[in-house]
Amino acid sequence: MSETGMVFDIQRTSVHDGPGIRTTVFLKGCNLRCFWCHNPESWRADADLLFYPTKCIGCGKCLAACPWGCHSMTPAGGHAISREKCTQCGACVKKCYPGALVLSGRERSVEDVMKTVRADAAFYQNSGGGVTVSGGEPLLQPEFTLALLKAAKEENIHTALDTAGHVAFSVFERVSPYVDLLLFDCKCMDSTVHKQATGAGNERILENLRRLGQGSTPVWVRVPVIPGVNDMEQNMTALREFLSGLPAVQRLDLLTYHNLGAGKHANLGGEYAHKELKAPPKERMAELAGCFAGAGYEVNA
């Protein structure tokens, strides 16, 4: 268990990342840039500095602590960060007692993560849960993900892998023997629209889903329903047709768009695109779910 990985969060008692009560391990690094992403701190492979202005008391200790002069106070009494200088060394975080500065992401060993996973073993046994490896894109850290999945299986813990699928199929072949359930994100069937919304086309993603859907590991397909991107019957009908020949697909989850990640984008010094978007109403989600009526697998919206 010598492998280490860059982890930005471990969420315990999760009920949205597979069956039962689960421990979800979130890894850094993603090769998509979905504008609606609610974990933008997962995008970079390295650590990220988040700033929460409502917690800042203007003490100035971060200014003295930063060796690169990244922090400054504005004439109006606000706090500014020169992010182009920042190396994410964490010196300012150690001096920020109110918690306005947070470093997201640190190297952790498999054994370190497994200590947290084991602590929830009783929940798994009583609920049919287990551990879910998520991200970002966990398969961009293939060695760590593989080692973590192996460690869990050695202790008879149910494993799930949450992936956007934009990686070489050979990586799936390596990890699949240690995965009990695949949670596969499928954003949009039109590759041009997919690239506009996520920064990449969907050809490799769909090919991976096709091959995995013909395998022996159960697949739950998850579709974030984004207004103006994929919230139309044509897209859902195309997805239904694509999934029709994939016997491993057991379930489809339509996930209602939300903008809860907007704050994190600001905390990272960025802007949240398409702030005007609203969550689709329940009636619309039900209509889209109806496109899959009688498809032969569970559908949730």
Phi and psi in degrees as GROMACS dihedral restraints (atoms count N, CA, C in turn):
[ dihedral_restraints ]
;  ai    aj    ak    al  type     phi  dphi    fc
    3     4     5     6     1   -84.4    20    10
    4     5     6     7     1   -11.2    20    10
    6     7     8     9     1   -65.5    20    10
    7     8     9    10     1   142.2    20    10
    9    10    11    12     1  -123.6    20    10
   10    11    12    13     1   155.0    20    10
   12    13    14    15     1  -141.7    20    10
   13    14    15    16     1   159.9    20    10
   15    16    17    18     1   -89.3    20    10
   16    17    18    19     1   109.4    20    10
   18    19    20    21     1  -110.4    20    10
   19    20    21    22     1   135.0    20    10
   21    22    23    24     1  -110.0    20    10
   22    23    24    25     1   -10.7    20    10
   24    25    26    27     1  -168.1    20    10
   25    26    27    28     1   151.3    20    10
   27    28    29    30     1  -129.4    20    10
   28    29    30    31     1   113.5    20    10
   30    31    32    33     1   -99.7    20    10
   31    32    33    34     1   118.6    20    10
   33    34    35    36     1   -93.8    20    10
   34    35    36    37     1   158.1    20    10
   36    37    38    39     1    51.9    20    10
   37    38    39    40     1    42.6    20    10
   39    40    41    42     1   -80.2    20    10
   40    41    42    43     1   142.6    20    10
   42    43    44    45     1  -124.8    20    10
   43    44    45    46     1    13.0    20    10
   45    46    47    48     1  -118.0    20    10
   46    47    48    49     1     4.6    20    10
   48    49    50    51     1  -122.3    20    10
   49    50    51    52     1    44.2    20    10
   51    52    53    54     1   124.9    20    10
   52    53    54    55     1  -178.1    20    10
   54    55    56    57     1   -72.2    20    10
   55    56    57    58     1   150.4    20    10
   57    58    59    60     1    68.0    20    10
   58    59    60    61     1  -165.2    20    10
   60    61    62    63     1   -89.1    20    10
   61    62    63    64     1   130.4    20    10
   63    64    65    66     1  -131.5    20    10
   64    65    66    67     1   161.7    20    10
   66    67    68    69     1  -108.3    20    10
   67    68    69    70     1   118.4    20    10
   69    70    71    72     1  -104.4    20    10
   70    71    72    73     1   123.2    20    10
   72    73    74    75     1  -102.4    20    10
   73    74    75    76     1   118.7    20    10
   75    76    77    78     1  -100.7    20    10
   76    77    78    79     1   120.9    20    10
   78    79    80    81     1  -101.7    20    10
   79    80    81    82     1   150.6    20    10
   81    82    83    84     1   -79.0    20    10
   82    83    84    85     1   153.9    20    10
   84    85    86    87     1   101.8    20    10
   85    86    87    88     1   126.3    20    10
   87    88    89    90     1  -150.7    20    10
   88    89    90    91     1   140.5    20    10
   90    91    92    93     1  -102.8    20    10
   91    92    93    94     1    14.2    20    10
   93    94    95    96     1  -116.5    20    10
   94    95    96    97     1   159.7    20    10
   96    97    98    99     1  -132.9    20    10
   97    98    99   100     1    63.4    20    10
   99   100   101   102     1   -64.6    20    10
  100   101   102   103     1   123.8    20    10
  102   103   104   105     1   -65.2    20    10
  103   104   105   106     1   -22.5    20    10
  105   106   107   108     1   -89.7    20    10
  106   107   108   109     1     2.8    20    10
  108   109   110   111     1   -52.2    20    10
  109   110   111   112     1   129.8    20    10
  111   112   113   114     1   -95.5    20    10
  112   113   114   115     1     3.9    20    10
  114   115   116   117     1  -130.0    20    10
  115   116   117   118     1    59.6    20    10
  117   118   119   120     1   -63.4    20    10
  118   119   120   121     1   -18.2    20    10
  120   121   122   123     1   -69.5    20    10
  121   122   123   124     1    -6.5    20    10
  123   124   125   126     1   -88.2    20    10
  124   125   126   127     1   -11.5    20    10
  126   127   128   129     1   -64.2    20    10
  127   128   129   130     1   -51.8    20    10
  129   130   131   132     1   -79.0    20    10
  130   131   132   133     1   148.6    20    10
  132   133   134   135     1   -73.9    20    10
  133   134   135   136     1   -22.8    20    10
  135   136   137   138     1   -95.0    20    10
  136   137   138   139     1   175.7    20    10
  138   139   140   141     1   -66.0    20    10
  139   140   141   142     1   155.8    20    10
  141   142   143   144     1  -128.8    20    10
  142   143   144   145     1   143.7    20    10
  144   145   146   147     1   -95.7    20    10
  145   146   147   148     1   120.5    20    10
  147   148   149   150     1  -105.7    20    10
  148   149   150   151     1   139.9    20    10
  150   151   152   153     1  -120.8    20    10
  151   152   153   154     1   125.3    20    10
  153   154   155   156     1  -108.6    20    10
  154   155   156   157     1    95.1    20    10
  156   157   158   159     1   -60.4    20    10
  157   158   159   160     1   -29.9    20    10
  159   160   161   162     1   -68.8    20    10
  160   161   162   163     1   -17.1    20    10
  162   163   164   165     1   -93.9    20    10
  163   164   165   166     1   -13.0    20    10
  165   166   167   168     1   -72.7    20    10
  166   167   168   169     1   130.7    20    10
  168   169   170   171     1  -106.0    20    10
  169   170   171   172     1     5.4    20    10
  171   172   173   174     1    68.6    20    10
  172   173   174   175     1    28.9    20    10
  174   175   176   177     1   -72.6    20    10
  175   176   177   178     1   -23.6    20    10
  177   178   179   180     1    80.1    20    10
  178   179   180   181     1     4.8    20    10
  180   181   182   183     1   -67.9    20    10
  181   182   183   184     1   -27.2    20    10
  183   184   185   186     1   -68.0    20    10
  184   185   186   187     1   -31.5    20    10
  186   187   188   189     1   -62.6    20    10
  187   188   189   190     1   -42.3    20    10
  189   190   191   192     1   -74.2    20    10
  190   191   192   193     1   -30.1    20    10
  192   193   194   195     1   -78.9    20    10
  193   194   195   196     1   -31.3    20    10
  195   196   197   198     1   -72.6    20    10
  196   197   198   199     1   120.1    20    10
  198   199   200   201     1   -74.8    20    10
  199   200   201   202     1    -9.5    20    10
  201   202   203   204     1  -110.1    20    10
  202   203   204   205     1     1.5    20    10
  204   205   206   207     1    65.5    20    10
  205   206   207   208     1    38.7    20    10
  207   208   209   210     1   -80.0    20    10
  208   209   210   211     1   -23.9    20    10
  210   211   212   213     1  -102.4    20    10
  211   212   213   214     1   145.1    20    10
  213   214   215   216     1  -153.3    20    10
  214   215   216   217     1   160.7    20    10
  216   217   218   219     1  -104.8    20    10
  217   218   219   220     1   135.0    20    10
  219   220   221   222     1   -81.0    20    10
  220   221   222   223     1   161.2    20    10
  222   223   224   225     1   -56.7    20    10
  223   224   225   226     1   -28.0    20    10
  225   226   227   228     1   -84.8    20    10
  226   227   228   229     1     2.0    20    10
  228   229   230   231     1    92.5    20    10
  229   230   231   232     1     8.1    20    10
  231   232   233   234     1   -86.3    20    10
  232   233   234   235     1   179.3    20    10
  234   235   236   237     1  -116.3    20    10
  235   236   237   238     1   126.5    20    10
  237   238   239   240     1  -117.5    20    10
  238   239   240   241     1   146.9    20    10
  240   241   242   243     1  -126.1    20    10
  241   242   243   244     1   126.0    20    10
  243   244   245   246     1   -87.2    20    10
  244   245   246   247     1    90.4    20    10
  246   247   248   249     1   -70.0    20    10
  247   248   249   250     1   -22.7    20    10
  249   250   251   252     1   -67.7    20    10
  250   251   252   253     1   -20.9    20    10
  252   253   254   255     1   -89.9    20    10
  253   254   255   256     1   -22.1    20    10
  255   256   257   258     1   -68.8    20    10
  256   257   258   259     1   132.8    20    10
  258   259   260   261     1  -106.7    20    10
  259   260   261   262     1     7.3    20    10
  261   262   263   264     1    56.2    20    10
  262   263   264   265     1    39.5    20    10
  264   265   266   267     1   -73.0    20    10
  265   266   267   268     1   -24.7    20    10
  267   268   269   270     1    88.0    20    10
  268   269   270   271     1     2.6    20    10
  270   271   272   273     1   -61.7    20    10
  271   272   273   274     1   -40.4    20    10
  273   274   275   276     1   -68.2    20    10
  274   275   276   277     1   -35.1    20    10
  276   277   278   279     1   -62.1    20    10
  277   278   279   280     1   -39.3    20    10
  279   280   281   282     1   -64.9    20    10
  280   281   282   283     1   -25.0    20    10
  282   283   284   285     1   -98.4    20    10
  283   284   285   286     1    -4.6    20    10
  285   286   287   288     1   -92.1    20    10
  286   287   288   289     1    86.1    20    10
  288   289   290   291     1   -67.2    20    10
  289   290   291   292     1   -30.8    20    10
  291   292   293   294     1   -72.5    20    10
  292   293   294   295     1   -12.2    20    10
  294   295   296   297     1    83.1    20    10
  295   296   297   298     1    23.5    20    10
  297   298   299   300     1   -74.4    20    10
  298   299   300   301     1   -25.4    20    10
  300   301   302   303     1  -112.3    20    10
  301   302   303   304     1   127.4    20    10
  303   304   305   306     1  -133.7    20    10
  304   305   306   307     1   134.3    20    10
  306   307   308   309     1   -96.9    20    10
  307   308   309   310     1   116.9    20    10
  309   310   311   312     1   -98.1    20    10
  310   311   312   313     1   116.1    20    10
  312   313   314   315     1   111.1    20    10
  313   314   315   316     1   125.8    20    10
  315   316   317   318     1  -151.8    20    10
  316   317   318   319     1   153.5    20    10
  318   319   320   321     1   -69.5    20    10
  319   320   321   322     1   129.6    20    10
  321   322   323   324     1  -134.9    20    10
  322   323   324   325     1   145.3    20    10
  324   325   326   327     1   -83.0    20    10
  325   326   327   328     1   162.0    20    10
  327   328   329   330     1   -58.9    20    10
  328   329   330   331     1   -44.3    20    10
  330   331   332   333     1   -63.6    20    10
  331   332   333   334     1   -38.7    20    10
  333   334   335   336     1   -60.5    20    10
  334   335   336   337     1   -46.4    20    10
  336   337   338   339     1   -65.9    20    10
  337   338   339   340     1   -40.4    20    10
  339   340   341   342     1   -64.4    20    10
  340   341   342   343     1   -26.6    20    10
  342   343   344   345     1   -62.0    20    10
  343   344   345   346     1   -40.8    20    10
  345   346   347   348     1   -69.4    20    10
  346   347   348   349     1   -42.0    20    10
  348   349   350   351     1   -60.9    20    10
  349   350   351   352     1   -45.3    20    10
  351   352   353   354     1   -63.1    20    10
  352   353   354   355     1   -32.2    20    10
  354   355   356   357     1   -62.9    20    10
  355   356   357   358     1   -20.3    20    10
  357   358   359   360     1  -104.3    20    10
  358   359   360   361     1    14.0    20    10
  360   361   362   363     1   -56.2    20    10
  361   362   363   364     1   -37.1    20    10
  363   364   365   366     1   -63.8    20    10
  364   365   366   367     1   -35.2    20    10
  366   367   368   369     1   -65.4    20    10
  367   368   369   370     1   -39.4    20    10
  369   370   371   372     1   -63.1    20    10
  370   371   372   373     1   -45.4    20    10
  372   373   374   375     1   -63.8    20    10
  373   374   375   376     1   -38.4    20    10
  375   376   377   378     1   -82.5    20    10
  376   377   378   379     1   -20.3    20    10
  378   379   380   381     1  -118.7    20    10
  379   380   381   382     1    -7.3    20    10
  381   382   383   384     1    76.3    20    10
  382   383   384   385     1    26.5    20    10
  384   385   386   387     1   -90.7    20    10
  385   386   387   388     1  -157.4    20    10
  387   388   389   390     1   168.4    20    10
  388   389   390   391     1  -153.3    20    10
  390   391   392   393     1  -108.6    20    10
  391   392   393   394     1   139.3    20    10
  393   394   395   396     1  -119.2    20    10
  394   395   396   397     1   129.6    20    10
  396   397   398   399     1  -100.1    20    10
  397   398   399   400     1   120.6    20    10
  399   400   401   402     1  -132.7    20    10
  400   401   402   403     1  -166.9    20    10
  402   403   404   405     1  -159.5    20    10
  403   404   405   406     1  -143.0    20    10
  405   406   407   408     1    45.2    20    10
  406   407   408   409     1  -160.7    20    10
  408   409   410   411     1  -115.3    20    10
  409   410   411   412     1   103.1    20    10
  411   412   413   414     1   -61.5    20    10
  412   413   414   415     1   -24.5    20    10
  414   415   416   417     1   -78.5    20    10
  415   416   417   418     1    -0.9    20    10
  417   418   419   420     1   -81.3    20    10
  418   419   420   421     1    -9.1    20    10
  420   421   422   423     1  -118.8    20    10
  421   422   423   424     1    66.1    20    10
  423   424   425   426     1   -63.6    20    10
  424   425   426   427     1   -38.4    20    10
  426   427   428   429     1   -67.3    20    10
  427   428   429   430     1   -43.8    20    10
  429   430   431   432     1   -68.0    20    10
  430   431   432   433     1   -44.1    20    10
  432   433   434   435     1   -59.9    20    10
  433   434   435   436     1   -44.8    20    10
  435   436   437   438     1   -61.9    20    10
  436   437   438   439     1   -46.0    20    10
  438   439   440   441     1   -64.3    20    10
  439   440   441   442     1   -38.0    20    10
  441   442   443   444     1   -68.6    20    10
  442   443   444   445     1   -43.0    20    10
  444   445   446   447     1   -63.2    20    10
  445   446   447   448     1   -41.9    20    10
  447   448   449   450     1   -60.4    20    10
  448   449   450   451     1   -45.0    20    10
  450   451   452   453     1   -61.4    20    10
  451   452   453   454     1   -41.2    20    10
  453   454   455   456     1   -65.3    20    10
  454   455   456   457     1   -44.3    20    10
  456   457   458   459     1   -64.8    20    10
  457   458   459   460     1   -34.3    20    10
  459   460   461   462     1   -62.3    20    10
  460   461   462   463     1   -22.9    20    10
  462   463   464   465     1  -106.9    20    10
  463   464   465   466     1    18.8    20    10
  465   466   467   468     1    57.5    20    10
  466   467   468   469     1    37.8    20    10
  468   469   470   471     1   -99.7    20    10
  469   470   471   472     1   130.4    20    10
  471   472   473   474     1   -61.5    20    10
  472   473   474   475     1   136.4    20    10
  474   475   476   477     1  -119.8    20    10
  475   476   477   478     1   141.1    20    10
  477   478   479   480     1  -130.9    20    10
  478   479   480   481     1   145.6    20    10
  480   481   482   483     1  -121.1    20    10
  481   482   483   484     1   121.5    20    10
  483   484   485   486     1  -100.6    20    10
  484   485   486   487     1   114.3    20    10
  486   487   488   489     1  -136.6    20    10
  487   488   489   490     1   150.8    20    10
  489   490   491   492     1   -92.5    20    10
  490   491   492   493     1    -6.2    20    10
  492   493   494   495     1    78.0    20    10
  493   494   495   496     1     6.4    20    10
  495   496   497   498     1   -93.0    20    10
  496   497   498   499     1    58.6    20    10
  498   499   500   501     1  -141.6    20    10
  499   500   501   502     1   169.5    20    10
  501   502   503   504     1   -65.7    20    10
  502   503   504   505     1   141.7    20    10
  504   505   506   507     1   -62.6    20    10
  505   506   507   508     1   -26.4    20    10
  507   508   509   510     1   -59.4    20    10
  508   509   510   511     1   -28.8    20    10
  510   511   512   513     1   -69.2    20    10
  511   512   513   514     1   -41.8    20    10
  513   514   515   516     1   -60.8    20    10
  514   515   516   517     1   -39.5    20    10
  516   517   518   519     1   -61.6    20    10
  517   518   519   520     1   -34.4    20    10
  519   520   521   522     1   -71.9    20    10
  520   521   522   523     1   -41.7    20    10
  522   523   524   525     1   -89.6    20    10
  523   524   525   526     1   -22.6    20    10
  525   526   527   528     1   -53.4    20    10
  526   527   528   529     1   -37.6    20    10
  528   529   530   531     1   -60.5    20    10
  529   530   531   532     1   -16.2    20    10
  531   532   533   534     1  -113.3    20    10
  532   533   534   535     1    12.6    20    10
  534   535   536   537     1  -112.2    20    10
  535   536   537   538     1   124.9    20    10
  537   538   539   540     1   -88.8    20    10
  538   539   540   541     1   -24.2    20    10
  540   541   542   543     1  -150.9    20    10
  541   542   543   544     1   134.0    20    10
  543   544   545   546     1  -103.4    20    10
  544   545   546   547     1   125.5    20    10
  546   547   548   549     1  -102.6    20    10
  547   548   549   550     1   109.0    20    10
  549   550   551   552     1  -114.9    20    10
  550   551   552   553     1   116.5    20    10
  552   553   554   555     1   -77.7    20    10
  553   554   555   556     1   133.1    20    10
  555   556   557   558     1  -131.5    20    10
  556   557   558   559     1   102.4    20    10
  558   559   560   561     1   -78.8    20    10
  559   560   561   562     1   -48.0    20    10
  561   562   563   564     1  -158.8    20    10
  562   563   564   565     1   142.6    20    10
  564   565   566   567     1   -84.1    20    10
  565   566   567   568     1   -24.5    20    10
  567   568   569   570     1   -85.8    20    10
  568   569   570   571     1   119.0    20    10
  570   571   572   573     1   -66.4    20    10
  571   572   573   574     1   -35.3    20    10
  573   574   575   576     1   -64.8    20    10
  574   575   576   577     1   -46.7    20    10
  576   577   578   579     1   -64.3    20    10
  577   578   579   580     1   -40.5    20    10
  579   580   581   582     1   -58.2    20    10
  580   581   582   583     1   -43.5    20    10
  582   583   584   585     1   -67.5    20    10
  583   584   585   586     1   -39.0    20    10
  585   586   587   588     1   -62.8    20    10
  586   587   588   589     1   -35.9    20    10
  588   589   590   591     1   -88.3    20    10
  589   590   591   592     1   -27.4    20    10
  591   592   593   594     1  -123.2    20    10
  592   593   594   595     1   -11.1    20    10
  594   595   596   597     1    91.6    20    10
  595   596   597   598     1    -1.3    20    10
  597   598   599   600     1  -148.3    20    10
  598   599   600   601     1   150.2    20    10
  600   601   602   603     1   -70.8    20    10
  601   602   603   604     1   172.7    20    10
  603   604   605   606     1  -109.8    20    10
  604   605   606   607     1     8.8    20    10
  606   607   608   609     1   -59.4    20    10
  607   608   609   610     1   -49.5    20    10
  609   610   611   612     1   -66.5    20    10
  610   611   612   613     1   -37.5    20    10
  612   613   614   615     1   -61.0    20    10
  613   614   615   616     1   -49.0    20    10
  615   616   617   618     1   -67.8    20    10
  616   617   618   619     1   -36.1    20    10
  618   619   620   621     1   -65.4    20    10
  619   620   621   622     1   -40.5    20    10
  621   622   623   624     1   -63.9    20    10
  622   623   624   625     1   -42.0    20    10
  624   625   626   627     1   -63.8    20    10
  625   626   627   628     1   -40.2    20    10
  627   628   629   630     1   -60.6    20    10
  628   629   630   631     1   -45.8    20    10
  630   631   632   633     1   -70.1    20    10
  631   632   633   634     1   -40.3    20    10
  633   634   635   636     1   -68.5    20    10
  634   635   636   637     1   -35.1    20    10
  636   637   638   639     1   -67.2    20    10
  637   638   639   640     1   -15.4    20    10
  639   640   641   642     1   -99.7    20    10
  640   641   642   643     1     4.9    20    10
  642   643   644   645     1   -92.7    20    10
  643   644   645   646     1  -164.0    20    10
  645   646   647   648     1  -101.9    20    10
  646   647   648   649     1   -11.9    20    10
  648   649   650   651     1   -85.6    20    10
  649   650   651   652     1   126.7    20    10
  651   652   653   654     1   -57.6    20    10
  652   653   654   655     1   142.4    20    10
  654   655   656   657     1  -123.5    20    10
  655   656   657   658     1   130.7    20    10
  657   658   659   660     1  -108.9    20    10
  658   659   660   661     1   118.8    20    10
  660   661   662   663     1   -89.2    20    10
  661   662   663   664     1   133.2    20    10
  663   664   665   666     1  -122.7    20    10
  664   665   666   667     1   127.9    20    10
  666   667   668   669     1  -122.3    20    10
  667   668   669   670     1   109.1    20    10
  669   670   671   672     1   -72.1    20    10
  670   671   672   673     1   122.8    20    10
  672   673   674   675     1   -88.9    20    10
  673   674   675   676     1   107.7    20    10
  675   676   677   678     1  -110.4    20    10
  676   677   678   679     1   119.1    20    10
  678   679   680   681     1   -53.7    20    10
  679   680   681   682     1   130.9    20    10
  681   682   683   684     1    81.5    20    10
  682   683   684   685     1    -6.8    20    10
  684   685   686   687     1  -109.0    20    10
  685   686   687   688     1   -54.4    20    10
  687   688   689   690     1  -141.1    20    10
  688   689   690   691     1    13.1    20    10
  690   691   692   693     1   -90.9    20    10
  691   692   693   694     1    48.5    20    10
  693   694   695   696     1  -133.9    20    10
  694   695   696   697     1   152.1    20    10
  696   697   698   699     1   -59.3    20    10
  697   698   699   700     1   -35.6    20    10
  699   700   701   702     1   -58.2    20    10
  700   701   702   703     1   -42.6    20    10
  702   703   704   705     1   -66.4    20    10
  703   704   705   706     1   -43.3    20    10
  705   706   707   708     1   -68.0    20    10
  706   707   708   709     1   -37.2    20    10
  708   709   710   711     1   -64.9    20    10
  709   710   711   712     1   -40.8    20    10
  711   712   713   714     1   -64.1    20    10
  712   713   714   715     1   -39.1    20    10
  714   715   716   717     1   -66.0    20    10
  715   716   717   718     1   -43.5    20    10
  717   718   719   720     1   -58.9    20    10
  718   719   720   721     1   -44.1    20    10
  720   721   722   723     1   -63.3    20    10
  721   722   723   724     1   -40.2    20    10
  723   724   725   726     1   -64.0    20    10
  724   725   726   727     1   -40.9    20    10
  726   727   728   729     1   -79.1    20    10
  727   728   729   730     1   -12.9    20    10
  729   730   731   732     1   -61.4    20    10
  730   731   732   733     1   -28.1    20    10
  732   733   734   735     1  -101.5    20    10
  733   734   735   736     1    20.9    20    10
  735   736   737   738     1  -117.6    20    10
  736   737   738   739     1    94.2    20    10
  738   739   740   741     1   -66.5    20    10
  739   740   741   742     1   -20.6    20    10
  741   742   743   744     1   -75.5    20    10
  742   743   744   745     1   -15.9    20    10
  744   745   746   747     1   -73.2    20    10
  745   746   747   748     1   116.7    20    10
  747   748   749   750     1  -105.9    20    10
  748   749   750   751     1   -19.4    20    10
  750   751   752   753     1  -157.3    20    10
  751   752   753   754     1   148.6    20    10
  753   754   755   756     1  -128.4    20    10
  754   755   756   757     1   125.2    20    10
  756   757   758   759     1  -113.5    20    10
  757   758   759   760     1   119.5    20    10
  759   760   761   762     1   -93.1    20    10
  760   761   762   763     1   116.5    20    10
  762   763   764   765     1  -101.8    20    10
  763   764   765   766     1   120.8    20    10
  765   766   767   768     1   -66.3    20    10
  766   767   768   769     1   130.2    20    10
  768   769   770   771     1   -57.9    20    10
  769   770   771   772     1   141.6    20    10
  771   772   773   774     1  -144.8    20    10
  772   773   774   775     1   162.6    20    10
  774   775   776   777     1  -111.5    20    10
  775   776   777   778     1    32.3    20    10
  777   778   779   780     1   -67.4    20    10
  778   779   780   781     1   -15.1    20    10
  780   781   782   783     1   -83.6    20    10
  781   782   783   784     1    -5.3    20    10
  783   784   785   786     1   -58.1    20    10
  784   785   786   787     1   -41.3    20    10
  786   787   788   789     1   -62.4    20    10
  787   788   789   790     1   -39.6    20    10
  789   790   791   792     1   -66.4    20    10
  790   791   792   793     1   -38.8    20    10
  792   793   794   795     1   -57.7    20    10
  793   794   795   796     1   -42.3    20    10
  795   796   797   798     1   -67.7    20    10
  796   797   798   799     1   -40.4    20    10
  798   799   800   801     1   -61.9    20    10
  799   800   801   802     1   -25.4    20    10
  801   802   803   804     1   -90.3    20    10
  802   803   804   805     1     0.6    20    10
  804   805   806   807     1    88.0    20    10
  805   806   807   808     1    13.7    20    10
  807   808   809   810     1  -110.0    20    10
  808   809   810   811     1  -173.6    20    10
  810   811   812   813     1  -119.7    20    10
  811   812   813   814     1   144.5    20    10
  813   814   815   816     1   -92.1    20    10
  814   815   816   817     1   120.0    20    10
  816   817   818   819     1   -75.2    20    10
  817   818   819   820     1   153.0    20    10
  819   820   821   822     1    57.6    20    10
  820   821   822   823     1    51.4    20    10
  822   823   824   825     1   -64.3    20    10
  823   824   825   826     1   -16.6    20    10
  825   826   827   828     1   -76.9    20    10
  826   827   828   829     1   -13.4    20    10
  828   829   830   831     1   -67.5    20    10
  829   830   831   832     1   140.9    20    10
  831   832   833   834     1  -116.2    20    10
  832   833   834   835     1   153.8    20    10
  834   835   836   837     1   -65.5    20    10
  835   836   837   838     1   136.9    20    10
  837   838   839   840     1   -62.0    20    10
  838   839   840   841     1   138.6    20    10
  840   841   842   843     1   -66.2    20    10
  841   842   843   844     1   160.8    20    10
  843   844   845   846     1   -58.4    20    10
  844   845   846   847     1   -36.0    20    10
  846   847   848   849     1   -63.4    20    10
  847   848   849   850     1   -39.3    20    10
  849   850   851   852     1   -69.0    20    10
  850   851   852   853     1   -39.3    20    10
  852   853   854   855     1   -62.7    20    10
  853   854   855   856     1   -38.1    20    10
  855   856   857   858     1   -66.4    20    10
  856   857   858   859     1   -38.4    20    10
  858   859   860   861     1   -62.9    20    10
  859   860   861   862     1   -42.5    20    10
  861   862   863   864     1   -68.3    20    10
  862   863   864   865     1   -36.7    20    10
  864   865   866   867     1   -64.2    20    10
  865   866   867   868     1   -31.0    20    10
  867   868   869   870     1   -64.2    20    10
  868   869   870   871     1   -19.2    20    10
  870   871   872   873     1   -65.0    20    10
  871   872   873   874     1   -16.6    20    10
  873   874   875   876     1  -109.5    20    10
  874   875   876   877     1    13.0    20    10
  876   877   878   879     1   -59.1    20    10
  877   878   879   880     1   130.0    20    10
  879   880   881   882     1    74.4    20    10
  880   881   882   883     1    16.5    20    10
  882   883   884   885     1   -74.1    20    10
  883   884   885   886     1   -17.2    20    10
  885   886   887   888     1    99.6    20    10
  886   887   888   889     1     5.2    20    10
  888   889   890   891     1  -139.7    20    10
  889   890   891   892     1   163.7    20    10
  891   892   893   894     1   -67.6    20    10
  892   893   894   895     1   137.4    20    10
  894   895   896   897     1  -126.0    20    10
  895   896   897   898     1   130.2    20    10
  897   898   899   900     1  -127.5    20    10
  898   899   900   901     1   140.6    20    10
